[in-house]
Amino acid sequence: MENAQLVALSRQSILRNHLDVIANNMANINTTGFKSQNLHFVEYIMPVADGSAFEPADRKISYVDMFTTRTDFEPGSVKVTGNEFDLALNSDGFFVVQMEDGTEAYTRAGNFRLDATGQLVTIDGDPVLTQQGPITFTREDGNVQIASDGTIATNLGVRGNIRVANFEDPRTLEKIGDTLFTGENPNVPQEIRLVQGAVETSNVFGVTEVTRLIEVTRAYDATAKVVKDLDELRQQAISKLGQIQA
């Protein structure tokens, strides 16, 4: 009976984590450049005692174990904003930003802006990197034009190129924020297609997430009922055994 409860509790624990992932997806359905996530499970076989003297032999018990949280890197749709410093990647790759500790991070969220010093930064204030490093604009630059290949041109001429990095397998990237990732061995995409005055929307599909939410909630409630029934059954067994011994 205890084994049955442990199996049910392991499933209930994973379902709760799954609900957290779905809730986070739904909360970021309107977050620029957000990539949805999903939880993947594996079966965990509990080791059994190695003894041939016991009959019948112990049976293997399967538990539910969380394997990993995987990110769906399918691109979202491109939404035109008209904002001069908004950029959307209509190709593979990630924008490169500089973190506070000097390390690099990668994002598809191109809702950029200028800070008080005129530096191009993300919505959280992290510098956006060009091939030449961070870039700062002044009044003399005037109108900023960013071509589809990332070339930045102003009244002062060509100022640099927006840096875009790609990875052989984006699934190896580690998520460090709603839209930020870290990774190793970035390379240069074969083709870069930037759209100025637009952003990439979240790739979360509300209908899909609501369906998942209903399914996981029902499974969680059913598992909770199993745990409750097993607990009541154990209490009844203990009570009857106590009456027999008396």
C-alpha positions in Angstrom: 0.0 0.0 0.0 2.9 2.4 0.8 4.4 1.7 -2.6 1.2 2.6 -4.3 1.0 5.9 -2.4 4.6 6.7 -3.2 4.0 6.1 -6.9 0.9 8.3 -6.8 2.8 11.0 -4.9 5.6 11.0 -7.4 3.1 11.5 -10.2 1.3 14.2 -8.3 4.6 16.1 -7.7 5.5 16.0 -11.4 2.0 17.1 -12.4 2.3 20.1 -10.0 5.6 21.1 -11.8 3.9 20.7 -15.1 1.1 23.1 -14.0 3.8 25.6 -13.0 5.3 25.4 -16.5 1.9 25.8 -18.2 1.1 28.8 -16.0 4.4 30.4 -16.9 3.7 29.9 -20.6 0.2 31.5 -20.3 1.6 34.4 -18.2 4.1 35.2 -21.1 1.7 34.8 -24.0 2.1 38.5 -24.8 5.9 38.7 -23.9 8.0 39.7 -26.9 10.3 36.9 -28.1 9.1 34.4 -25.4 9.6 30.7 -26.1 7.1 28.2 -24.7 8.3 25.3 -22.6 7.0 21.8 -21.9 7.9 19.2 -19.3 9.2 15.8 -20.3 9.0 12.7 -18.1 10.8 9.4 -17.8 10.0 6.2 -15.9 12.2 5.6 -12.9 12.5 1.9 -11.9 13.1 1.5 -8.2 16.0 -0.9 -7.5 15.0 -4.2 -5.8 16.9 -6.4 -3.4 19.1 -9.0 -5.0 18.2 -12.1 -3.2 17.0 -15.4 -4.8 16.1 -16.9 -1.4 12.9 -14.9 -1.2 9.8 -16.2 -2.9 8.1 -14.7 -4.7 10.8 -12.4 -6.1 10.4 -8.6 -5.5 8.6 -6.8 -8.3 10.1 -3.7 -9.9 8.2 -0.5 -9.0 7.9 2.3 -11.6 7.9 5.9 -10.4 7.4 9.1 -12.4 10.5 11.1 -12.7 10.9 14.6 -14.4 13.4 14.4 -17.2 13.8 18.0 -18.3 12.0 21.2 -19.2 12.4 21.7 -22.9 12.1 25.0 -24.8 10.2 25.2 -28.1 12.4 27.5 -30.3 9.8 27.7 -33.1 9.6 31.4 -34.2 6.7 33.6 -33.3 4.9 35.8 -35.7 6.4 39.2 -36.7 4.4 42.2 -35.4 4.9 45.7 -36.9 5.3 48.4 -34.2 6.8 51.3 -36.1 9.3 51.9 -33.3 12.7 52.8 -34.7 14.8 50.6 -32.5 12.4 47.5 -32.5 14.0 44.6 -34.4 12.6 41.3 -35.4 14.6 38.3 -36.6 12.9 36.7 -39.6 15.6 34.1 -39.8 17.5 31.7 -37.5 19.7 33.1 -34.8 19.6 35.3 -31.7 20.5 38.8 -30.8 23.5 39.1 -28.5 23.4 41.1 -25.4 25.9 41.9 -22.7 25.2 41.0 -19.0 26.3 42.9 -16.0 29.2 40.5 -15.4 30.4 41.0 -19.0 29.2 37.6 -20.3 27.1 37.2 -23.3 23.4 36.1 -23.5 21.1 35.5 -26.4 17.6 36.5 -27.0 14.9 36.7 -29.7 13.2 39.6 -28.0 14.1 42.7 -30.1 12.1 45.4 -28.3 15.1 47.5 -27.8 15.4 51.1 -26.7 18.0 53.9 -26.0 19.0 54.5 -22.4 19.8 57.9 -20.8 23.2 57.8 -22.4 21.9 56.9 -25.9 23.2 53.3 -25.7 21.1 50.7 -27.4 19.8 48.3 -24.7 17.2 45.7 -24.1 14.0 46.3 -22.2 15.9 45.3 -19.0 18.8 47.7 -19.7 21.4 45.2 -21.0 23.6 46.5 -23.9 22.8 45.1 -27.3 26.0 44.1 -29.1 27.1 44.9 -32.6 30.0 43.3 -34.3 32.0 46.2 -32.8 30.6 45.9 -29.3 27.9 48.1 -27.6 26.7 51.1 -29.6 25.7 54.6 -28.5 23.8 57.1 -30.6 23.9 60.9 -30.4 21.8 63.7 -31.8 24.2 64.0 -34.7 23.2 60.5 -35.8 19.7 61.6 -36.6 17.5 59.0 -38.2 18.8 55.4 -37.6 18.3 52.9 -40.4 19.0 49.2 -39.9 19.1 47.1 -43.0 17.9 43.5 -43.3 21.5 42.3 -42.9 22.0 44.2 -39.7 23.9 47.2 -41.1 23.4 50.3 -39.0 23.4 53.6 -40.9 22.8 57.1 -39.7 23.6 60.7 -40.8 27.2 60.0 -39.8 27.4 57.0 -42.1 27.7 53.3 -41.4 27.9 52.8 -37.6 28.3 49.0 -37.4 26.3 45.8 -37.7 23.9 44.2 -35.3 25.5 41.0 -34.1 23.4 37.8 -34.5 24.6 34.4 -33.2 23.3 30.9 -34.0 23.8 27.5 -32.5 24.0 24.0 -34.1 21.4 22.8 -31.6 19.4 25.5 -29.8 18.1 22.9 -27.4 21.5 23.0 -25.6 20.8 26.6 -24.6 20.1 27.3 -20.9 17.3 29.6 -20.0 18.2 32.3 -17.5 15.2 34.6 -17.8 11.9 34.9 -19.6 13.6 35.6 -22.9 17.3 35.2 -22.2 19.5 32.2 -22.8 23.2 31.3 -22.4 25.1 28.8 -24.6 28.5 27.8 -25.8 30.2 27.9 -29.2 27.9 30.3 -31.0 28.4 30.7 -34.8 27.4 33.1 -37.5 24.1 32.4 -39.3 24.4 31.7 -43.0 21.6 34.3 -43.6 20.4 37.2 -41.5 17.0 38.8 -42.1 16.2 41.7 -39.8 13.0 43.7 -39.8 13.2 47.2 -38.4 10.2 48.6 -36.6 8.8 45.2 -35.7 9.2 42.5 -33.0 8.8 38.8 -32.8 5.8 37.8 -30.6 5.6 34.9 -28.2 5.2 31.5 -29.8 2.7 30.4 -27.0 -0.6 29.2 -28.4 -3.4 30.0 -25.9 -5.7 27.2 -27.0 -2.9 24.6 -26.8 -2.0 25.8 -23.3 -5.6 25.8 -22.1 -6.0 22.3 -23.3 -2.9 21.1 -21.5 -4.0 22.9 -18.4 -7.3 21.0 -18.4 -5.7 17.7 -19.0 -3.0 18.1 -16.3 -5.6 19.5 -13.8 -7.8 16.5 -14.3 -4.9 14.1 -13.9 -3.7 15.9 -10.8 -7.2 15.7 -9.2 -7.5 12.0 -10.1 -4.1 11.3 -8.6 -5.0 13.2 -5.4 -8.2 11.1 -5.1 -6.1 7.9 -5.4 -3.8 9.1 -2.6 -6.8 10.0 -0.4 -8.5 6.6 -1.0 -5.3 4.7 -0.3 -4.8 6.7 3.0 -8.4 5.9 4.0 -7.8 2.2 3.1 -4.7 2.1 5.3 -6.5 3.7 8.2 -9.3 1.1 7.9 -6.8 -1.7 7.8 -5.0 -0.4 10.9 -8.3 -0.1 12.7 -9.4 -3.6 11.9 -6.1 -5.1 12.9 -6.3 -3.3 16.2 -9.7 -4.8 16.8 -8.5 -8.3 16.0 -5.6 -8.1 18.4 -7.8 -6.7 21.1 
